[in-house]
Amino acid sequence: MSEEYFKYFIVQVNAWSLWFDQFFDSFEYMITWLQNYRVENAVDLSRTVHNIRTTSATTIQEKRKTVDEILKIIKPFKNLRRLCHLFNRSTPFQIVIKGTMEDGVDSKKYIQDMKRLQPNNTFTVDTKSTVVKQVPIKDRQNVYWSVVSEILQCDLQISYQRLGSFDQEEILYEGKDIPVNKSVLHGEFETQNAGTLLIKIINSGKASRTIWFQIKQNSLSKCHLFDGIFDLYYKKKCSEDDQAISEELLSEILDQKVFHFIDRLLEGNVSLQQMTELKNVFRNKNISVQEEVKKLFINQSVGKNISIQELETATGDKKIEQVCDMLQGYQYYSHINVIIDCIKKFDIIPKERHCDMFEQLKQLNNNESCTIKEISNAYKLFKEKCKHQHLQLIKATVECSIVVQKMKEFDLYSLHGQRRFQALRDHLTTSFQLQEKNNMILNSLIVTHSLCEPFVSEANTFEEFLDHLAQMPTFEENSLDHIRVVNDNIQIVSMWLSAEETTIFDNALVTMEHLYKTGVVHIRLRRLLDEKSDLEIDYSNNKNQDTTMNCANSNREDEQEANNNQDDTDEEYDDDDDNEEEFFKDNVKYTLTKTDIDDHKRQLTFCQVDLQEDMIDKKILLDEQLKLFKLIDEIFSLFIKLEMIGHPNYQLRDRHFKIYPRNNKIETILLNVRNDQDKYKAQLLNVVQSRRKKFDEVFQTLKIDYDTWADGRKKWEKKSQLLKLFSNRQVMIMIILLTTTTTENQVKLQFINKWYSLKDTNNRNSNESIFNLSVHFLANYLRSLRMNDTDIDEEKIISLYKKYEIPQGASVDTYLGQLYHFLQELFPDEREPPKNRTTIESHQYIISLNPAGQTSKLFETVFDIETWCTLLNLFYDQLPSSNQIIWCMKTTEDDIKLFYSRIRTFCNLTFVVMDVDRMHPRLRELLLHEQETLTQRRKPHGTVYYFSRELTSSRRGLRLFPVATAGRDVNRIKSNLVKLFEKAKCPQPKIEIICGKAEMGESSLFSSQVKSESFFNGFESSQVKSRALSSRVESSQNIFVNFLYSRYYYQERKNKFLMKRLFY
């Protein structure tokens, strides 16, 4: 081959590669659209195209093959040009506004607004350094960006990197010494493809720069009319099941139905009755009729080969205007019921002033026989005054009518009301600077206040109401979301507005009193089901019932005075009081999450400084509530510790503790103490302190339970070393599985139901299924030990299971004792696990990981493939067990102590410490203390390997472990792993991979497979799957073998695959 021919060949290959990329740009979205409508082979084709776009190693031959498949699937579409035009794929990227300095915008005011509205949109660039801020951008977006610096000018570059572009960037702005400290730099662009906006700041000065930025993303305009018409005919033609359809059928729907209807619509030859099914499209979408009609006209001209220039003539413009006029009339027609409802609901126009036109509109709304041409004149006034955004605003206010009613109730638009609202806004802005949730609600309230004014102001005529709408400042469609936020949090907003004189801490003080009157603490433990355990506090308030409550309490006070002390002593926190529930049932309820509780405590701490001396009652409540909340935190922490240490009685528990007294006498005392502080101060203090003492009793009970379980575990571990090989969670799950299977044992039923659909837990067959599954789980746990010469026979386990079944609600000794005897009889010789080493070295080694920047970028994992190979190579000729590895990132104090107890007990085993660099500082200090203690130990212990980037061999007791090249050979390690599986007689789990974008339904697919009835049918057929399941509950196979051999879900995010290990 000559050199000249080779150069020509390279040029041709590059040209073809460029053409293929442009082809994929044009048709990628269309293939995705076909996939959404279940066209045959579109799913696989869409995935292939995406992989090509995100992988640089794709060959020209593979691209050519994919192009052929795309051409095959789009061949039946006769109106392909019209369809592609509607998808707007002709321009993948377009700069609308190149980066410019925004005149008339003060950078200081911009920064103040950003601190209030988007406090997280900032970063600092240290001196002599460069920082690149990455902001993910979705596909098909119009993006507005702006950047400003607090003090000094700087060098910067703004660019956009498309997903899969492989370091190719679109430069949006670039310059040196840009005065972004004086003016706001801003720009705008449109992109069809997802990617990343890069803000690169180069600080070559001697002072750091604090940068603030704002990114607004709005989806590119869609042709809602086309989507609505297509969905209408698609649903008529295709069933709602998951059966795929052919491209020929979809082409028939488009060519014979959809485009034919659109052509008639543009001529105005469609009756209102025929438009009925499209009414929701006009009513539920924020449609700009002018843009929609222009798109459809241009699209029609594309199908008829009419040039855009011909369409833009006077005749063409007039025709577009006529159709716009007709469809705008229909748009208002579709909203007329909502508009009438709005006027009636908010009393905007007095009934006696309803004009004739208003009555005509009501009559016309009932007439569906006329065409859209005929209704145009009737809605002329609408078209002159209103835009499509106003229709969506009307619809949003009707849906959230309580928001407008609150604005009316608190008179926020009078002169006095506006001043009061401004004062409220300023005070709460200062108060909520460190509170994300409250700050978000406040920002929404400020926007909502400006949007609701036309619905609060009274209008004499319908035309005047439309004038009020027309005079509103321009607003975006997403501004309506603020009304919905206020509606969802209307109780909190009402509390803010109801305070007559608002200070920056009024909200905290009001909440404080309500907590003492109606507060209930809820603790929910859910870690057994791999869910988050949480703490919440509920309280309620209803101003209209305050008098009722006071009277009721006063009437009851005399009857209960003699028994108050007895009531307080005998109170049971988990029981509900029916009388109190009757009083609280109509109250407005509020919920404080863990974050809200922390915010409330912070505000109370600030309040201590600002409280006046004569506010004795608030001082008492505040001091005691801070002490109470500290105690509640300690109680919740103990619940979590009991849950994680594996106490069976603290799994899937819901506990509820009342903050208010049983007879709720605090309300009366608060009223009395404000009138006579000296007389009732001691009584108030006694009541709130008694509540704190009750919580202290709960704390002491939990502490005793924790110590009893920890001591019991140590006691039985001394009798059986096998117990040390199981984690706290594993011991807890084995005990739960050994407990009696009854309908009352909800913990066991919920745990089993997590993996297997139990349609009828009372059915005998279901109980048998639970029993069989319990045995199967236990077998997997015990096989993970791989005892020498010990066969884990399920028949033997069943026999021992029935012998050592644990009654529900047993004592600690019974729980651990029954498990001990079960293991002793199953393993009578109490042999140690197989030895990894023939000699005892008692060494501790450090294995240095590759620097963070050198790890593989293909997978978003903590360690690269070489590290995993090194890890597997450490265990010589045995499959490692999960008890030989500790994953520090999610470990606890008890897990660390148990792990080092194993190291000291099993001297012939190899142990590995992973994730050292990512663990909590306090736990890391504990782990390093254990490492130091092991160094000072004179007795032998197991060999330990620490994987870390930060630890060094200079630390006492650590030696650098040299890793041979053979120990990082992927093929060699994989081959050896297969042999170890065969040697251990363990079947290799099958690999199942699902590719696709995040949140495409992988979890749902897995859950449906796991819970299917065939999942557990027979051990042989389900052995692989059951082993994968056992990994989920920390059993059988070692944790990290799943890296090569278990199920993984690959989620496509940005230009990477995010690999997530599904099982613990």
Protein Blocks (a to p, Z undefined) as FASTA:
>chain_A
ZZklmmmmmmmmmmmmmmmmmmmmmmmmmmmmmmmnopghklmmmmmmmmmmmpckbcfk
lmmmmmmmmmmmmmmpmklmmmmmmnopmbmbacfbgcdddehiafklmmmmmmmmmmml
ccdddehiacdddddddehiadddddddfkbgcddddddddehklopacdfbdcehiafk
lbccddddddfbdcddddddddfbfbdcddddddddddddddfklmmmmmmmmmmmpccb
fbdcdfklmmmmmmmmmmmmmmmmmnopacfklmmmmmmmmmmpccdfklmmmmmmmmmm
mmnopafklmmmmklmmmmmmmmmmmmmmmmmmmmmmmmmmmmmnomagfklocfklmmm
mmmmmpckbcfklmmmmmmmmmmmpcfklmmmmmmmmmmmmmmmmmmmnopmbmklmmmm
mmmmmmmmmmmmmmmklmmmmmmmmmmmmmmmmmmpccfbfklmmmmmmmpccddfklmm
mmmmmmmmmmmmmmmmmpmbacfklmmmmmmmmmmmmgccddddfklnopacdddddddd
dfklmmmmmmmmmmmmmmmmmmmmmmmmmpcfkbccfklmmmmmmpccddddfklmmmmm
mmmmmmmmmpcfklmmlmmmmmmmmmmmmmmmmmmmmmmmmmmnopaklghiacdddfbd
fklpmmmmmmmmmmmmmlmmmmmmmmmmmmmmmmmmmmmmmmmmmmmmmmmmmmmmmmpm
klmmpcfklmmmmmmmmpccdfklmmlmmmmmmmoccfblmbmklmmmmmmmmmmmmmmm
mmmnopghiacdfklmmmmmmmmcccehiafklmmmmmmmmmmmmmmnopacddfbfbdf
kpacddddddfklpcfkbccfbdfklmmmmmmmnopaccdfklpccfklgcfklmmmmmm
mmmmmmmbccddehklmmcfklmmmmmmmmmmmmmpmbdcdddddddfkbcfkbghiacd
dddfklmgmklmmmmmmmmmmmnopacddddddeddehiopmmmmmmmmmpmklmgojkl
mmmmmmmmmmmnopajafklmmmmmccddddehjbccdddfbZZ
